[in-house]
C-alpha cells in the first residue's frame, strides 16, 4: 500500500515537480555519496600553519600575509613534481611580486629534496609536511597540486595534477588577482594549450580518472581543467568530453555542451550518459522532438539517471502521451528512492 501511494504521488503534478528538484540533486551532489565517495566542501581559506624548511628553520603562514602566493604540493620520487619545481623556479623570475612556496607532504627523501634545490637552483622556500597536516587541512587530492592564494589568505584557484601549461595558468591567475588583467582575459589565457606534452606526461585517460576523483571531492574547477586537457588531446577522449558537457549543462551552458557532444558522441555512439546528456541539452534548447529519441536510447542502453526519465516523461506528457509519460515518471521516482535509501545508509 505504501509503495502504491508513493507511485500515485509520483504521477501527480506536485510529485513530478518534487521529482524534478530531487533528480537535479541526484544527478550532481548525490553522485559522490551514492558511489561511496565522500564529498568534501573545498576550503576557502589557507588558515594558519608553521612548517620546517628543508634548508633549516621554520616558515609560517604569517610570512604570506598581504602577498599573492603560489603554493605547490609535491612529493619526492615523482617526475611530475620535479617538473613543477622547475616551473616554479621560472615563475619566481616572472612573478617577483608573488610568494612561491613548495611543500613536500608525507614521508620525503631529504637528500632528493636537497638535490632538487641545488640542481635546479631553487631559492624559494621548500617546506616539509611529514604528518600531512597542511595537505589534509587544504583537502589536497593529488600531488602535484598548486594553489593560488590571494593576499587575504583566500584560496582562489587550484591546479591539480601536472599541467604542461602550469606557468601560463599560474601567471594568468596571479595577474588577475593583481588587477592587471580582467576575468575575461584570464579565462582566455587558461584555455587548454594545443602544444605537445612533454614525454611521460599524463595521458587523457589518466586525466579523466583524476577529474573523477576531483569531482567526488567537490573540486569542480580543478576537475574541469583536467577534463578540458583530456578533451583537447589528439585523439580526444570521448568520455572526458561527455563529462565536460555534463558539467557545462549543469551550469546552464547547453549550447557549449551540445558543441562538445556533437564531436564526442560519434566516437562513443552507444554511450548512455552521452546520449542522455545530449537529450537534456536539446531539451534546454527547446528541441524536444530531437531529444526524445536520444533519451529513449539512453534509458534503453541502461542509463539510471532520474533526470533522463523525468525529462522524457515531461516531453511525452506535453505530446498527449500521458500513460507512457507516467511510466517514465514512475521508474524515475523508483530510481530516486533507491538512491536516497542507499545514500542514507
N, C-alpha and C positions, 0 to 999 in steps of 0.2 A: 504493500500500500504506500509506504513511504517513497519507494522508487517511482511509482506511478505519479504521485504528487509532484515529485521533482520534475518528471518529464512534462507534465501538464504545464508547470510553471515555465519550463524552458521554451514551450511553444507560445507562451503568452507574450504580449508586447513588452511588458516590464521585464520578463525573463530574458527576452532577446537583447534588450538594452544592457542588462546586467552581464550577459554573456560577452557582449562586445567589450565592455570595460575590463572584465577579468581576463578575457582572451588576450587583450593587449598586454596585460601584465604577464600572462603565462608565456607569451612569445618573447619576452625580454628579461625582466627582472627575475622571474622564477626559473628560468632555464638552468642557471648555475646550481641552485639549490636542489632542483629535481635531479640533476645529473650527479649529485653527491658532492659537488664542489662548493666551497664556501665563498660567498660574495662579500668582499670587503669594501667598505667605503674608502676611496682614496683620501689620504690625509691632505690637508691644505696648508699645514704649517710645518716648518722644519723642526721646530722645538729646540730645546737646549741639549747640548751634548759636550762631552770632553773626551778626547781620544789621544792615545800616544802617537807621536810622529815616528815614522820608520827611522828617521835620522836622529832621533832622540828628542826629549822634551814632550810637551803636550800641545794640543790645539783644541780650542773651544769654539762653540758657535758664536760667542761674543765677537770673535775676530771677523765674522761675516756681516755684522750689523751695518746696515746702510749701503751694502755692496750687492751688486748682482753677482751671483755665484754659479759656477758650473761645477756640479758635484757628481763625480763619476764613481760608480761601484764596480770594482774589478776583482779578479782573482788570479793567483799565480798558476802557471802551467796551462794557460789558455791563450792561444794566438789572438783571439778577438780582443782580449783585454790589452794585449801588447799593442795592437793597432790603435786602440782607444787612447792609450798613453801617448803614442806618437802624435795623434791628432790633438790631444790636449796641449802638448808642447807647442804645436803650431798655433793653436787658439790663444795660448798665453802671449804669443807675439802679436797676434792680430787684435786681441782684445785686452789691452793693458788695463782698462778700467774694471775688468771682471776678475773676481777671485776664482782661480782654478784650483780644485782640490780633488785628489784621488783617494778612495777608501778601499782597502782590502779587507773584506769581511770573512770571518771564519778562519780556520787554520791556514796559515800562509807561510811560504818559504821565504824567510828573511833574506837569505843570500840572493834569491832570484829578484826580490824587490830592489835590493841594493844594485844588482846588475842592471836592472831597468834604469834606475836613477843615473848611474854612471854612463852606460852605453848610449842612452837616449838624451843625456844632458838635461834631465828634468830638475827644475829649480822651484817648482810649486810644491805645496805640502802633500805628502803621502802619509795617510793615516792608517792605523791598524785597528780593526774592529773584531778581535778574535772571538768574542762572545755573541756576535751577530746583533748587538744591541741597536745600533743605528740602522742597520739593514732591516731589522724587524720593525723598528719604530716608523720607518717610512713605507713599509709594505712593499719592499722591492721583491720582484718575482724572479728575475733572471739577471745574471751578470754576463756581459757588462750592461749597466743601465746608467743613463746620465739624466740628472735632474737639473733644470734651470730654475734658480731661486731668485726672487726679486729682493730688493733692499729691505723690505719689511719682514723677510723670512717666510714669505708665502711661496709654496711650491707651484710654479706656473706651468712648466712644460716637462714632459717626461719622454725620453728617447730610450726605449727598451730594446735590448739586443744590439748587435753591432750594425751600424749603418755606414756604408761607404761614403755617404753624404754627411757624416757627423759634423764636420767643420761648417758646412753650409747651413745645416739645421740649427746648430747652436749659435752661429753668428747671427742668423736671422732672428732667433728668439731674443738674444741679448740686445740687438739693435732695436727691436720692437719695445722691449722693456725700458730702454734708454730714451725712447721717443724719437729715434732717428728715422724710423720707417713706420708706415701705417699698418693696420691689421691686414689690409688687403695686400700690401706689398709683402708682408711676412708670409701670407698664405701662398703667394706666387713662388716665393723662394723655397718653401719647404715641400713643394711638389716633388714626387719621386724623380730622381735623375735617370736619364737613359744611358749614362756612362757605364761601361762594362765593370763588373765587380772584380775585386782582386781575387787571386787564386785561393780557393779554400773558403770563400765567403759563404754564408748561409744560403742555401737554395730556397726556391719558392715553397716547397713542402715544409721545410723547417720553419720558415717564416709564418706559414699558415698555422702550424701547430703552436708556435709561440703566441700568435694572435689569439688563438682559442684560450690559451692559459690566461692571457691578459684580460680577455673579455670576462672570463669566470672570476677574475679578481677585481672586476669593476673598473679596469683601466682602459676605457674606450679610446681615448685619443692615441695612446701608445699602440693599441691593437690596430687602429686604423692605419697608422704608419706602416706597420708590418704587412697588413693586407694590401695596401697600395703598392708596396715594394714587390710583393709576391705577384700581384696582378700586372705589374709593369715589366716583369721578366719576359724573356723570349725563349721558348713559348710561355705565355702566361698560364697561371694555374687557375683552372675553371672554378674550383670550389672557393678559391680566395676571392675571385670576382663576385661569386654569388653571395658570399658572406659580406663583402663590402657593399653590395647592392642592398642587402637586408639592413645594414647599418644606416645607409643613406635613406632608405624608405622609412625607417623608424624616426628619422629626423625631418620627415616631410618632403624629402627631395626625390620625388617619384620620377621626374624627368631624367635626373642623373642616374638613378637606379636602373631605369629602362635602357639607357645607353650602354651600361655595363652588361646587363643581362642579354641584350641583343648580340653581344660578342661572346659571352660566356656559355650560353645555352647550346649553340651549335657544337661546342666542344664536349658538352655533357647533356645531350638531348633528353635523357631519361631521368635526370636528377630531380627527385620530387621536391626538394627545397627550392631549387631553381625555378621549376615550373610554377610552384605556388607563389613564390615571391614575385615572379613576373605577373602572375594573375592579380596579386594585390596592387602592384604598381599600376596596372592597367585600370583597375577599379578607381584608384586615386586620380587617374587621368580621365575619368568618366567614359571609359571604354569597356563597359561590362560585357558587351557581346563578344569581344575578343578575350575577355578574362575568363568567362565561364568554362570553355573547353580546357583551358590551362589548369584551372582549379580542379576540374574533374580529373584530369590526368594526374595531377599531384596526389590527390586523395587515392585514386586507384593504384598509384605506384607505392602507396604505403605511408604517405605523409601523415603525421599525427599532430599537426598544428591546428589548434582550435580556431584560429582566425581564418584559416582556409575554409573551414566548414561554415563559419558564420558568414563570411563574405559571399560564398557561393549560395548559401541559403537566402540571404537578402536579395541577391540578384535574381534568383528564381522566383522569389515571392513577388518581386516587382513585375514579373512577367506572367503572373497569374498561376504559377505552378506551386500552389500552397502546400499540397500534400508532400511533394518531393522536397520542398524547402524545409518543412518540419522534420523530415528525416535527417537532413544535414544539421539542423539546429540541435536535434536530439543527440546525434552522435558527437557533435562538438561539445555539448554540455557534459556528456559522459566522460569524454577525454579530460575535460577540465576538472571534473570531480576526482577522477583517478589521479591526476597530477597533484591537486591540492591535498588529497588524503595522503599521498606518498610523501609530499614535502613536509607535512605536519608531523610525520613520524620521527 
